Structures are given as structure tokens and as C-alpha cells.
Amino acid sequence: MISEKQVSIISPELIITLDNAVALQRNEVRSLHKNYGNAGLVNLMGILNFDRQFVRAEGTRVWDSEGNAYLDFLGGYGSLNIGHNHPRVIEAVEQVRELPNILQASIPTITAALLHNLAVITPGKLKRSFLCNSGAEAVEGALKLARAATGRKTFIYCRNSFHGKSFGALSVTGREKYRELFEPLLFDCREVPFGDIDALRKALRKYQAAAFIVEPVQGEGGINMPPRGYLSEAARACRDAGTLFIADEIQTGFGRTGAMFACQHENVEPDVMCLAKSLGGGIMPIGAFITNDDIWQKAYGSVEKATLHTSTFGGNTWAAAAGIAAIEVLVKEKLPAAAAEKGTYFISGLRDLQKKYPLLQEVRGQGLLIGIELAQPGGLTNKATMGLASKLSHEYLGSMVAGELLNRHRIITAYTLNNPNVIRMEPPLTVTGEELDYVLNALDDVLKKHKGFFSFAATSAKTVLKSIRGK
């Protein structure tokens, strides 16, 4: 047991105050992360000079400590649909600053309004929400809800999917790299190929599944689009099998694909929908799952079951206020429709580049959720290296292209987690036509200078050496 005397010897001078934290220099920030956080990640970010210190953000742009402006086409992996530091969201949080933020012995006022608004904007009979703090938590809650409502145990998920890295979410995530160290995960989780309706029907016949969980567009899998009609057929097959259809709209939701929710492109009404990321307006962490009244009543409808699934910070006042403001901005500014229009323009421009440069193998996506898959080395080069060139290219070419966009043109983007050979383009939905053109021209410039993996590798090596010398 720690004594009172031991506690009292901690000197206030040892603590970094917020005033001092704001004034930290880039090298100090790097050192603190290396000593007290994830040193491996710091080293990884530093390899291609991705460890800049950003000190200001607004809309689609961020500024580093040297005063340089950058265009953000990563968009917080879908968390910044209304841009950085939207004034309406900040104003909303300020507006509720004197209300109790966390008070479990109450029915929070602001939270009530957010629950109503979620029911209004989501498809069909979706009505009852549970508020939490992140996408992974939303998935965990949706899986628990499915078991509680159906009495079944099995989950069906898609190959190459990504639903989070907590135990339940990881159990239905389709990339072995993230799973193998933590196995055994949840039992009785069955994988099917994404977009294969026959494989799903077969799995539904074979297993009495509690739920099938799917992303309407696979984000981290490489911005993979399902065949037309797949989602509606999958929802119908689940309904026939008594299996709940869970739509993971954590990344695709809130206007990202050109509709408020991606499942609406096929008029699909999920049994359960998972939400997070842009629900917080880029300011507050917040997630949710929403379901219809019938499913909720089966799982948690009685007084005895009402506290089976809870969250200390879920639905706190500040997060709820941010959520209300984010939805208000999305609706008033008609950002889903804007994403559809801008996405059509941007994808067309990217496909024009694809015709010019063989390195661009495929451009795919919907709205402003877009992936660019890069071509792999083949022929004599790959044979001479016994396949090593292709392997290295698949793992690192995406990051090299992203590095060139960052270092030459100050455009922030990244590869997708499950497929590092795909560059994601995921800007705020407030992006302008001029900014889209700037990125198209920058990509044109980068591809004009580099014909393939080895050309990018040589440039990246120079960047690494220069970065090392500077540190």
C-alpha cells in the first residue's frame, strides 16, 4: 500500500503543465513519446519524415511548427468529415461547459437530444441508441446486443474487414497480422469472402449465426466496393435466416460516401448500425450503435437487463453536444450531397491519371472515400529478385508515395491498414474544387518523376538519410 508520505514526495516541478506542453519543441515531443509511449511507432513515423509537429488546424488544412501549411487528405480516417476544429462544434462544447458532464445518477439532458437526432437521420426503424466512446466499443456493443437479442453465439464476418482492435472487434476483423498474437479470440467467428453472396448464404445455412457484420465499403481493406446489390441481398439472406445484419458505418457514415450512410445507396435498413468517428465532429471521442425497438427490447428492454451494458463516459454532455453540432452542420450544409458531387469529379480526375501512368493499377471508391491501388513489379525484375521486389513493393510502395506527396507537396495521406499497397484519399467533405485539383496535379507530378518501386525506394532512402541527419 502506498503511504501518504510516499504520495506527498511527488514534486509539482516534475509534472509538465499544459502551458509548458503547448510550448514543447519538436525534438522534445519526439523524445517524450520515445521514452514514455510507443517508441516503435515514433521510429516508424520518422522514417519518411512523418513526425512533423503540427501546431494549428482549420478546415482542410494544418500548419507545422515552421509555419508550413498542409492539405489534409487523410481526414482522421473518416473522423473529420466537417473538417478540423469546426467553429460550430467548438461553440457547442463551450455552450454546455457549465452543465454536469458526467453524472450517472441522472438522465442527461443534452444526450436525450442526440439520441433523438440519431433516430431521425438513420434509415428506417432504427431508433434506440447506446452511446460509447469509439468505433471498437460500438462494435463490441453491437456484438453483445446480437447475442442477447437472438440467444445465438456465432458471428459471420468478411475477409479483409476491419472492425477494431479490442477483443470482440478483433475477432471479426479479417487480417491475420492483427489477430495472431492475441489468439484465442472469441470462439465461433466465421469468415466469408467480401461481396460473395453465395458464400454468405452457405454460411447462414450452416451456422445459426447471431449476426453478420459488414462494412458497406471496406475501408482499411483497401477501399473495396461490393458488387452492386450485394448489401441488399445480404440483408435479405440474414432476415430469412433469423440472423441480425450489422452495418459497420464507422468510417462510411455521416456523408462520407455521398449519402448520409453508405447502406442507403441500396436502400438497406440494417438491424444494427455502428457509428463513431465523425459523430464527434472531429472534436470529441464518441461512438454509438443503434437498433430498432424490437431488438432492443429483446436484449435490454426490462429493468433487470437495463444495466447489462453500460459505459462510464458514454453519452457525456460534452461529447453529446459535439455530436448534435456535427449532425447540424452535415444537414444544414448538405455535405453528403457535396461529397457525392466532389467524389465524382475527383474519381474522374484520378482515372484520367490512371490512363497516363501504369503505376496506378486501379482507382475505386464512393463519394470522398477513395482508394488508389498501385501496380506491383513484374516480369524480369521480379524474377531476378525471386519475388522480393513484389513483396517489398506491396508492403512499402504506398507509404513511399504518401511520403512523396507529403515531402514534395505538403499533402497528408496514408495507406490503408489491411492493404498497404492502397493510398487512401479521404479529405473533409468541405474540401474545395481547387484543393482537389491541387492534389491531382501533385499526384501527376509525383508519378511523372517516378516510374516504379525502385525509383520511389531511392528517393525514400535519401529522405530517410536526410531525416536522420536532421535528428
BELJOWO-V557204 format. One record per pair of residues at least 12 apart in sequence whose C-alpha atoms are under 6 Angstrom apart, sorted by the first residue. I is the first residue (numbers start at 0). J is the second residue. Records with the same first field share a line. If there is no record, write none. Layout:
I->J ; J
This chain:
25->52
46->463
47->402 ; 463
52->64
56->83
57->83 ; 84
58->82 ; 83
59->71 ; 82
69->409 ; 410
70->410
71->411
72->411 ; 412 ; 424 ; 425 ; 426
73->411 ; 412 ; 425 ; 426
74->425 ; 426 ; 427
77->250
78->276 ; 277 ; 281
79->277 ; 281 ; 427
80->277 ; 427 ; 428
81->427 ; 428
82->427
88->321 ; 324
91->320
92->317 ; 320
100->315 ; 316
101->315
109->316
110->314 ; 319
113->323
122->268
123->268
124->291
125->290 ; 291
126->290 ; 291
127->289 ; 290
128->288 ; 289
129->287 ; 288
130->286 ; 287 ; 313 ; 314
131->285 ; 286 ; 287 ; 313
132->284 ; 285 ; 286 ; 313
133->275 ; 285 ; 286
134->275 ; 286
135->163 ; 168
137->273 ; 286 ; 287 ; 288
138->168
139->167 ; 168
145->209
146->209
147->298
148->294 ; 297 ; 298
149->209
151->209
152->209
153->187 ; 188 ; 208 ; 209
154->188 ; 208 ; 209 ; 210 ; 211
155->188 ; 189 ; 190 ; 211
156->171 ; 190 ; 211 ; 212
157->190 ; 191 ; 192 ; 193
158->173 ; 190 ; 191 ; 192 ; 193
159->173 ; 174 ; 220
160->172 ; 173 ; 220
170->184 ; 185
194->225 ; 226
208->242
209->242
210->242 ; 243 ; 244
211->244 ; 245
212->245
213->246 ; 247
214->246 ; 247
219->415 ; 416 ; 417
220->417 ; 418
221->415 ; 418 ; 421
222->364 ; 370
231->267
243->270
244->269 ; 270
245->269 ; 271 ; 272
246->272
247->272 ; 273
248->273 ; 274
249->273 ; 274 ; 275
254->335
255->367
256->365 ; 366 ; 367
257->335 ; 336 ; 338 ; 339 ; 366
258->335
259->335
270->290
271->289 ; 290
272->288 ; 289
273->288
274->286 ; 287 ; 288
278->322
279->321 ; 322
280->325
283->318
338->366 ; 367 ; 428
339->366
342->366 ; 367
358->373 ; 374
359->373
360->372 ; 373 ; 374
367->425
368->425
369->423 ; 424
370->421 ; 422 ; 423
371->421 ; 422
372->420 ; 421
373->420
375->389
376->389
392->452
393->420
394->419
397->414 ; 419 ; 420 ; 421 ; 422
401->413
